[in-house]
């Protein structure tokens, strides 16, 4: 089972993901769910904005799963 999952992440002012949505499914529910699960657990980002005024933001990324 493999495929590409396109997802969006809402990133907090602290650089942590606070919400994950599937934008385009891989066609495999398990891969879609695992993508969001891993991103919510492990992903960390530099907050957008300035150090004095960080802002919440949304990004769109893809995860490629090899069979």
Secondary structure by P-SEA (a helix, b strand, c coil): cbbbbbbcccccccccccccccccccccaaaaaaaaaaaaccccccccccccbbbbbcccbbbbbcc
